[in-house]
Each structure stands twice: as structure tokens, then as C-alpha cells.
Amino acid sequence: MSFKLVAESIWENPGNEGKRIRKFLAAVEWQLQKRLFGSTRQLTLPNGVRFKAYPDCVVSSALIYSDWPEYHELMFARSLLRRGDAVLDVGAYVGHVSLLLADVVGPENLFAFEPTPVSFDRLTENWSLNGWEEDRLFQIAVGANSGHARFEEADQPNPMASMSQGGEIRVPLRPLDAFRDQWRDRPVGFLKIDVEGYEAQVFRGGMLSFGRIGPG
């Protein structure tokens, strides 16, 4: 990311009001750390949740540049969610959206789906860092039917990862409705889908689950 884009992401985020200089200095420090040492860093997010930042992860940088990346979307979700609501994070990547909602709904109500191995390993690592149970994390692709999906092999997390016919990584493909018993007796308060063009298939496989989405 260029110096100009880093500065703009810091200055234009409303959540950085009153601390833009501090965030800018933190960004410079992080960029130097990444380039000189390539080391990781443990962050404490604004809601008290912990996150392990990696130098090859764009979300790690975003969480250092601002307390609340995707500020308006996160504030909107946090204003509507209530304790006990289920959060379904389809295409969870390394889990930052769920992590930033955990204090509102409770970590036991987070359900995260991520197919790619590197991202899933780091998602799991972030749950472990917070001492949370990992039985609601699923290394699967979500679609319309059951089967298998393929992804290109990668040695770092890719937020733009999409299914590939010739991909080396083979993971289970399941409809979201196959998991609906996991959040039985609780309303689905928030559904995030980030699957790089496969959204229609996710909706096709989640019609029973979507019927319960809405305010509790």
C-alpha cells in the first residue's frame, strides 16, 4: 500500500477522530517493522479482544491504521445486535469482523466459515488467543449443495481467494442450512457474506437459515 493510501485510510476513517497523528505514527512503525523484521504483533482491539497481526495480512495493517476498519458498517451492526444474537461470518478470512462484534453478542454466538488453510489457521489462532472455544469455526466453503470446492494453494492469507477449477486445495462444500442446528433457539442477528462472486450460491443453500434472520 502506498504512503498516500495509508494516510488517506487513517485520515478519512471517522473512528480515528482525535487520534489521527497517533494512528499515523503507529502505521509508520508497523511498516518499518514489516519491512525490516517481518515479525508479528499482538493487538488489543478497541472492544478488548486480542488479535495477532501478521506482516503479510492486509487486515492486520487495517486494524493498526484504525480502531474500526469498515467503520460505518461495524457501527451499524453493533447498534442493532443484542447479546445472544448469532453472527454468521461466511468467508471469515482471519476473523476480524466477528472479533469486533464479539463483545456485543458474546463469543459463544459467533459462527465463522473459512475454506482456505492459511486464513483458517490464523482465524483459529485468534480464537485461541482469546481463550474461546473453536467448535464454531468451520473450514469449509459455503454454497448451494454438498460436495467439494477447490482453491489455489497460497502461503499467505488472501482476502480475494475464490474457487478455482484447477486449485490444489480441496475442501468440503456445504450449504449453510446444514449447520442451522448450531444456532438453534437464537436469532441470527447478523450475516456477513464475502465469497468473491459466489454469493448467489450461498443464498441458495441458506433459505431455511435466512428465514430466521432479523431482530430477536
Secondary structure, DSSP 8 states (H G I E B T S, - for coil): --HHHHHHHHHT-GGGTT-HHHHHHHHHHHHHHHHHT---EEEE-TTS-EEEE-TT-HHHHHHHH-SSSSHHHHHHHHHH--TT-EEEEET-TTSHHHHTTHHHH-GGGEEEE--SHHHHHHHHHHHHHTT---TTEE--EEESSSEEEEE---SS--TT--B-TT-SEEEEEEEGGGGGGGGTTS-EEEEEE--TT-HHHHHHTTHHHHTTBS--
